[in-house]
Amino acid sequence: MKKTKKALLDNSIIERLNDDQLVGMMHELPDTDELLRKAGVDQEVYNEILQDPHVMGEVRQIYSSLLGFKYELQAGDESNSAQQALELCQSIFKKRPHRTMRWNDLFWSIGKAPLTGRRVHAINWQEKNGKLIPAQIKDIEARKYGFNYDGELLIKSMETPIGEVAPDMRFLVTRHMPDASNPYGLAILSCCFWSWMFKNGGLKFFVRFCERFGQPFPIGKYPVGTLDTDIDKLIASLQQLAEDAVAAIPDDSSIDLLEVKTSGQLPQERLILLMNREMSKALTSQTAASELTGGDGSRAASQTHQGRTDQNAKADRSLVADTANQLFEFITIVNLGEDVPPPTLKYIDKKQISKDDVEITVQAAKAAPIKADEFYSRTGFTKPAEGDETIFLGADFGKEPSKGAVAEFSKGKITKVQDWDDYEQSISDLIDQVKAAIKKGDSLEDALDFIAKLVPESDEGVLAHLVSQELEVEFGKGMVEAK
């Protein structure tokens, strides 16, 4: 065992994986985004892509899915120190994270990490009432930081333009799908770059096409032998016709209007729609829904799209929650020590309480007894404490269901086949008596009175339901016999 432990502590084989020559030549690992590098642009192009109306529409959906959910802070455990850490972290929400930002603004700034690949926020600490708490939390520009070969954050300044390793607990780093070869993360807007480029390039030619062929094309005719000066006057009149819809031409000239006839979608329009669908796939993971064209709807496609969008939104919220939990960990460590569990931020996902979970639990409870804790755990509801005001419409958990009055023939224990035959015969006799009572009655009330005399302890609501069903059957039979 000691030999195995000693071998595990020897990390020389891992260290040899690094290319020492490359690491010595390069302090900062360049951004591995090949799309932007080959196009000769940087992350500044993301702001231009966000100005696209279609992209902004999809981003607003991401924005609402992030900020449209409430969140709560939960203590690390039930200890007094954990409760103290919870109260300390809750206190920072009483003021803005920055004088120019609200907490929703900060959460959205963190939540943009999937769009840009990464987000970095700096923390300015202050001492208040003997505790260290963040005075300001603000995002920093992408040009002011980088990552080295080991994935560590490098902060660039005028003193150290090549960057220095960031000190502990001074920066919050949020990254989307990073790995060892790409610590910068994957940017969704980078996937939209070429679609955005082709769309805007096609849009310019599409506008020119509409200007040229969207209105009738005037053709002027002149007699053979017309002077060039007269031809120039005719052309000027045609140009005036295109702008002012009126023109004066010589009496011996004529004008024909040539209309461009098209069918279906124009190539430029198809290009724009295709590029929009490609960007939607990257932004919201639309597949079936984004491929629908021509106004055709599909419920299955919309449900598929909604399910994928919900899953993506949940993953985006987890990035924000993880970054907030990192901040709470910093606050807890500097004030209470590393042994105290920090609080965690949890989004209250209203859609977790689904109708399917409730129905499954109810059906299982009808088949066999289940623990009440299983119901609360599956549905996400909070179990009420003793004395809490509650709303309850079903049978109490842990109690035997109340037994209604039963007919005299059903009492006793059935142990033989003959007993079952007698049981079925009794039910058949009772049904015949009920049918006879219904036929005697002229109305529903009369029928209920007859049945009440047969079974005095019956529930009137159940009887009314059974009688109404039997009356419907008899009415249907009468209709068939009349035909």
N, C-alpha and C positions, 0 to 999 in steps of 0.2 A: 504493500500500500504506500509506504514512504517513497519507494522508487517511482511509482506512478505519479504521486503528488509532485515530486521533484521534476519529472519530465513535463508535467503540465505547466509548471511555472517557468519553464525554459521557452521563451518566445522568440528565439533567434530565427527559427524557420519562418515565422510570420514576418519578421523584420526584413528578411532577405527577399520577400516578395516585392518590396519597393525598388524601383529603378533609381539607384543612388545618383547616377549621372544625370537623369532627368530632373530629380528633385533638387539637385545642386544648382542646375541652370535656371530653374523656374520656381519662384516663390509663390506666385498666385496661379491657380489652375484656371485657365480661360473658360468662359462660358461655352458649353458643348452644344449649343443650339446651332446645328448646321444650316437650318433653313434661313435664319437671319444672317448668318455669316456669309453664306453664298450669295444672298441678295444684297449684301453690302449695307445692311441697316442694323440698328440695335433696338433695345427695348423702347425707345422713344416712339417707334412706329405703333406700339400698342395703343397709345392715346388716339392716333388717327383711326385705327380699326374700331375703337369704341364709339367713334362719331358716326359709324354706319347705322342707319335706322334699324335695320334688321338685327344687327348685333346688339344694339342698345335694348331692343325689345326682349331679347333672350337674357341679357344681363339683368334687366329689371326683374325678371322672374327669379333669377338666382338671388338677387338682393332681397326680394320679398320672402323667399323661402328661408333666408337666414334670419332676418330681423322680425319675421312674422311669428316667431315662436318665443314663448317665455322661457326663462331659465331660473334656476335656483342654486344656491350653494348648500352643500351637504358636508357635515363634519366628517373627518377621517375616521373617527370612532367615537365611543361614548365617554371617553376620558375627559377630565376637566381641562387638561392642556389642549386637547383637540377642540373643545368648545371655545376655549380662549382664542385659538388660532382662527376659528370660524368667525368670531366676532371681530377680530382684527381685520380680516380680509373683507368682511362685509362693510366695514367702516370706510374703505377707500371709494365705495360707490356713492358716498354722500357728496362728493365733489367731482368736477370734471377731470378726465385724465390729462387734458391739456386745455389751456385757455381758449383755444380755437376749435376744440373738438368735444363732442359728447361721447358717451360710452357706446351708443349705437354707431357713431362714426368710427370709433376705434375698432369695434367688432367687424364692421364692413371693411376697414383697412386691412385687418387680419384675414378676413374672408376672401379677399381678392387674390390670395396666394394661388389657388388653382388657375386663375386667369393669367397671372404673370410668372408663375413657377415658384416664387418665393416672396416673402415679405419680412423685413427686419425692422424692429422697433426698439428705440433706445429708452432706458429708464433713468431718470434723475431722482435720486433718493433725498429725503429730508428727514430730520429727527423731530418728532412731535410727541410730547408727553412721555419721553423716554423710549419711544418706539421708532424704528426706521420704517417709513412707508414711502411709496412712490409719490413724488411731487409732480412729475410730468412723465407721460408716456407718449412718444411721438415717432412716427415712421421716418425712416431716412431714405434718401434717394439711392437708386441702384448703383450709380457711379461711385458712391462713397464706401462701398464694401465689396468684398469678394470672398472666395473660399480657397483654401490651400489644398494640397494633395491629400491631406488627412481629413478633409471635410470641415476643418475648423473655420470659423468666421474671422475674416480679416477686415479691419477698419482702416480706411485710407484717410490721410490728412495731409496738410501742407508740410508737416515735419516728416511724415513717413508716407510718401506717395505710393510706395509699393505695398503698403498695408502692414499692420501688426495684429497679432492674435488678440482677439477681443477678451477683455477681463471677464471673470465670472460674475454672473448675476447683474450685468449691466445692459444686456440686450436680449430681446425675445426674437427667436428665429422660427418662422413658419415656412415649411416647404411642401410642395406638392409632388409626390412620387419621386423622391430623391433616391440615389443609390451611390455606391462607392465610386463609380466612374463619372457620375453627374450629380455632385452635391448641390447644384443650383436648382434642381427640380425641373419638372416638365410644365411648360406654359401652354394653356389651352389656346390663347390668342395667337401663339406661334403656329398652331395647326390651322388657324383661320387665315394666315397671311396670304397664301397664293390664291385662295378662293376670293378673298377681298380684293386682291390685285386684279384678277381676271374680271371680277364683277364691275369694278370701277372703270377698267379699260373698256369693257363691253358697253357700259352705260354711256360713255362719251360718244361712241359710234351709234348707239341706239338713239340718243337725242338728235344727232345729226341726221340719222335715217328718218326720224319722225318729222324733222323740219323739212326735209327734201320731199318725202313721199307721203306725208300725212295729209296733205291738201292737194287738190287737183293741180295738175301740171299744165299751165297755159301754153299753147302753141299758136304762134302768129303766122298767118299765110299772106304772102304778097305776090302780085303778078310778076311774071317774067319781065326783066328789063327795069325793075324798080331801082332807083338810085340808092347808093350806100347811105346817104344822109337820111333818106326816108326809112330805110331798114333800121338805122340806129334809133330813129324816133319811135318806130314800132316796138323795138326791144325795150326802150325806156317806158313805153306805155304798159308793156307786159310786166315789167318790174313794179310799176306803180299799182298794177292790178293785184300783184301778190301781197302788197303791203296795205293798200287802201281799199281794195275791192272795187275800185272804179278806175276807168281808163278811157282816154280819147284816142281813137285810131282813125286813119284815113278811110274814106268811104269805100275805096276799092280794096281794102284789106279785110281780113277775117281772123277770128280767134276761135280755136277749139280747146276744150278743157279735157285733158287726158287724166283719168282716175286710175290709181294703182289698185289692183284687185289682189287681195291676199286671202288665204284660207288657213285656218289653224293658227298656232302660235308662231310668231316670228322667231328666227334664229337668235336674235339678240335677247328677246324675252325669255326664251328657253335657257339661254346661258345664265341670265340673272337668277332665274328660279333655281337652276341647278346649283349655282354657287351659294345661294341662300340655304338650300337644304344641306349642303356640305358643312356650312358653318354651324347650322343647328345641331347636326350630329355631334360636332365637337363640343359645343357649349352645353347642351341639355341631353345629349345621348338619344336624340330622336332617331328612330329607325323606321318602323312601320308608319307612324303618323307623318313623318316628314316626307315620305315618298308619295303621299296622296296628292294628286293633281287633278285639275279639271273639275273641282268642286265635289268630287266623290267623297262621301264620308264613310267611316268605318268605326263601329263601336269598339271592336276588338283592338284596332290600331290605337285608338285614343286611350284605352285602358292600359295597353302595353306601354305607350309613351308616358302615361302618368306614373305607372309603377317604376319605370327606369328613372324618371325625373325625381321621384320621392327618394329613391335610394341614393342618387347623387347628392341631393340636398342634405340628406342625413350625414353623408360622408363629409361634406363641406362644413357642416356644423361641428362635427367631431374635431376638425382641424382648429376651429376657433376655441372649442372647449379645452383641447390639449394645450394651446398656447396660454389660455387663462389659468389653467392648472399649473403651468410652469411659473407664472407670476406668483400664484399663491404659495408655491413651494419656496420661492425666493424669500417671500415675506415671512414665512414660518421659520425658515432656517436662520435668518439673520436676527430674529427676535426671540425665538423659543428653542432653537437648537434642531439638530438633525433627527433626534429621536421622536419628535412630535409629528404625527401624521398630518399633512396639510389638508385643508378642505378641497373639495372638487366642485367644479361647475357642471351642472347637468341640465340639458335642454329638456323641457317638458313637451314631449312629442304627443300631441293630442290624438294622432292617428294610431298610436300604439294600442289604444282601447278600441278594439275592433268588434264588430257585431259577431264575427265568426268565433272569436275567443269566448264571448259570452254564451253563444248558442252551444258550443262544444261542452263548456262547463255545465250548463243546465242539463243537457242530454246525458252527460256522464253521471250527474247526480241522480237522475231518474233511474239509471241502471244499477248503480251501486253507491254506497256512501262514500263521499270524498271529504277531504279536509277543507275547512273554510280558508286556511292559509293558501291552498292551491289556487282557489278562485282569485284571491287578492293578488297573488303573485303573477298569475297569467294575465289578468285584465289591467293591472297597474293601479287599481283603486287602493286607497289607504284604509286599512282596517280601523273601524271606529273604536275609540277607547270607551271605557265604562262611563256613562253619564253624557256622552256626546249626543247631540240631536241628530237623528238619522231619518232617512226616507226608506221605507221597506214595504214591498208589496207581495213578497212570497212567503214560503214557510221558513220558520226559524231553523238555523243550522244547529245540529246537535240534538234536535227534538224530534220525537216520532211524529209523523204526520197524523193529523186528527182523522179519526175514523168516523165516517158518516153512518147513519142508521142503515142496517141491512135487513133484507127480508127474512122472515122467520125460517124459511127453508134453507138458508145459507149457513145457519149456525151449525156447529159441530164439525168434526173432523172427517174428511172423506178419505177412506183407506181402501175401498174396493171398487171394482169396475161397476158393480151394481149401484154403489153409491153415486158414481158419476152419471149413470143412466138416470137415476132418480133426480139428480141435480139438473140435468139438461131438460128432463120432462117438466120439472117445476118451472124452469125459465120459459119453456115453450107455452105452458099453461098461462103464465102471467102475461106473456106477449099477446096471446089470444084474447085475454080479458081486457088488455089495454086497447087492442084494436076494436073490440066490441064497444068499449066505452066511447071511443072516438066516433064510431059510426052512430051511436045514439045521440051524441051531442049535436046541437044545431050550431054551436059556435065554439071557439077555442076555450072560453071560460067554462062552458058546460062540460067539455071533455076533461078539463083539468079537475073539475069537481068530482067527476066519476072516478078518475084515477086516484085522487087524493083519498077517496074512501077505500080503494083497494090497498094502497100503500100509504098509511097515514103519516109516516115519518119521512116521506120523500122530500127532496129539495125542489121547491116550486120552479126555480130557474132551470134546473135540468129537465123537469117535466115539460116546461113550456118549449124547450128546444126539441125534445123528442116528439111532442105532439105536432109542432109545426112541420117537422120533417115528414111525419106520417101523413099529415094533411096534404102536403105537396105530392107525396107518392100517390095518394088516392085521387088527387086532382089530375095527375098525369094519366093515371089509368082511365079515368073518365073521358079525357080528351081522346085517348087512343080508341076506346070503345065507341065513342061518338062518330069517329071517322069510319 
